[in-house]
Amino acid sequence: MIEIDGSYGEGGGQIVRTSVALSTLTGIPVRIKNIRRNRPRPGLAAQHVRAIEALAQISRAETRGVHLGSEEIEFIPGRISAGSYDVDIGTAGSVTLLIQCLLPALTAAEGPVTVTVRGGTDVRWSPTVDYLEHVALPAMHLFGVTATFRCERRGYYPRGGGVVVLSTRPSRLRPARLELIEEGICGISHCGSLPEHVARRQADAALELLKEKGYDARIDIQTMSSSSPGSGITLWSGFRGSSALGERGVRAEDVGREAAKALIDELKSKASVDVHLADQLIPYIALAGGEYTTREISSHTRTNIWTAQRILRCRIDIDEGEVFRIHSTGSG
Ligand SMILES: Nc1ncnc2c1ncn2[C@@H]1O[C@H](COP(=O)(O)OP(=O)(O)OP(=O)(O)O)[C@@H](O)[C@H]1O
């Protein structure tokens, strides 16, 4: 059994997700201590409990200590089974973070897997569903991940109620070298149970700022009904994306400009992936090998590298230059 110190580095939920994901893939049991020690309310939160339970169900794992507020768990993986699964995170827990935990393991399932997840699709501190579909998954495809994803209904804070479907087929992971892609900017601006002009104004403000800085963009508008009213915008170009969420009291124009500004910061550098994707690809580069560049090494990225190296005993190196180059020969 490998012991992981959950307070290392960022000390958040991602150490837990990466540890159980890689444990499932390698068949090596893990004990995680000091879970989310660096967060104001340490221990497992509801979304982490649901992610571990879902992975345990799919991989017939044995678990100990998995409950709300738990600061130590054990995860003893079994066989990853094909089939259809339903996961309800409840409230607006992030569906994409749950998928972050499941996806690496699903690539090694014995057959196709379909997972329907209910929860928050566009919530703070996590990738939006559009980011997952248009930025993260295309990058993971290059590492050999065969997965399709669709959002059937959006779910905003606090009630959630969003529905997404992830389908995977057994994948042979392979090394990938992610090059800088400089292509037109795309985006989706959306609102649920709010007037259409909210999504429109977010998009117009983003377009205006992007144009001012010399970038062309095409932003689609989506409106629908949702359990809680909400809005958001996701922008992307190649493997670099950004997003912003609406909030009561914040003008739609400010939301659009926030997303545009974040994307411009990424596009100004010559890095091949954005700062968030850099941490999300670590499990794949650790398993399969490859390389990509990013403008900044976040504490999430450093911590994910540390976690992957603890479990896979692989080497991941960072070369510092005009941008940071992350590379690995994989874990063979
Ligand atoms: N705006 C964003 N766009 C894309 N990805 C994001 C964005 N914000 C956060 N993420 C990703 O979400 C993940 C957050 O991990 P983190 O450990 O902080 O989350 P958590 O499980 O909610 O834990 P905690 O509550 O302990 O912070 C990281 O992979 C990060 O890259």
The ligand as a Tripos MOL2 file, in Angstrom:
@<TRIPOS>MOLECULE
LIG
   31    33     1     0     0
SMALL
NO_CHARGES

@<TRIPOS>ATOM
      1 N1        -11.4060   28.1870  -14.5070 N.pl3     1 LIG1
      2 C1        -10.9740   26.9400  -14.6180 C.ar      1 LIG1
      3 N2        -10.8360   26.3650  -15.8280 N.ar      1 LIG1
      4 C2        -10.4030   25.1100  -15.9660 C.ar      1 LIG1
      5 N3        -10.0750   24.3170  -14.9240 N.ar      1 LIG1
      6 C3        -10.1730   24.8260  -13.6880 C.ar      1 LIG1
      7 C4        -10.6270   26.1640  -13.4590 C.ar      1 LIG1
      8 N4        -10.6240   26.3930  -12.1160 N.ar      1 LIG1
      9 C5        -10.1820   25.2560  -11.5380 C.ar      1 LIG1
     10 N5         -9.9130   24.3070  -12.4670 N.ar      1 LIG1
     11 C6         -9.4130   22.9400  -12.2430 C.3       1 LIG1
     12 O1        -10.1610   22.3380  -11.2050 O.3       1 LIG1
     13 C7         -9.3140   21.5060  -10.4000 C.3       1 LIG1
     14 C8         -9.4380   21.9880   -8.9590 C.3       1 LIG1
     15 O2         -8.7270   21.1710   -8.0820 O.3       1 LIG1
     16 P1         -8.8070   21.3960   -6.4720 P.3       1 LIG1
     17 O3         -7.9630   20.4000   -5.8000 O.co2     1 LIG1
     18 O4         -8.5570   22.8320   -6.1420 O.co2     1 LIG1
     19 O5        -10.3230   21.1630   -6.3080 O.3       1 LIG1
     20 P2        -11.3180   20.6490   -5.2740 P.3       1 LIG1
     21 O6        -11.4870   19.1890   -5.2890 O.co2     1 LIG1
     22 O7        -12.5350   21.4930   -5.4640 O.co2     1 LIG1
     23 O8        -10.6170   20.8570   -3.9440 O.3       1 LIG1
     24 P3        -10.6100   21.8940   -2.8710 P.3       1 LIG1
     25 O9        -12.0240   22.2040   -2.4550 O.co2     1 LIG1
     26 O10        -9.8570   21.1400   -1.9060 O.co2     1 LIG1
     27 O11        -9.9030   23.0670   -3.5070 O.co2     1 LIG1
     28 C9         -7.9220   21.6270  -10.9830 C.3       1 LIG1
     29 O12        -7.6890   20.5760  -11.9010 O.3       1 LIG1
     30 C10        -7.9690   22.9650  -11.7640 C.3       1 LIG1
     31 O13        -7.1040   22.9990  -12.8820 O.3       1 LIG1
@<TRIPOS>BOND
     1     1     2 1
     2     2     3 ar
     3     2     7 ar
     4     3     4 ar
     5     4     5 ar
     6     5     6 ar
     7     6     7 ar
     8     6    10 ar
     9     7     8 ar
    10     8     9 ar
    11     9    10 ar
    12    10    11 1
    13    11    12 1
    14    11    30 1
    15    12    13 1
    16    13    14 1
    17    13    28 1
    18    14    15 1
    19    15    16 1
    20    16    17 2
    21    16    18 1
    22    16    19 1
    23    19    20 1
    24    20    21 2
    25    20    22 1
    26    20    23 1
    27    23    24 1
    28    24    25 2
    29    24    26 1
    30    24    27 1
    31    28    29 1
    32    28    30 1
    33    30    31 1
@<TRIPOS>SUBSTRUCTURE
     1 LIG1         1 GROUP 0 **** ****
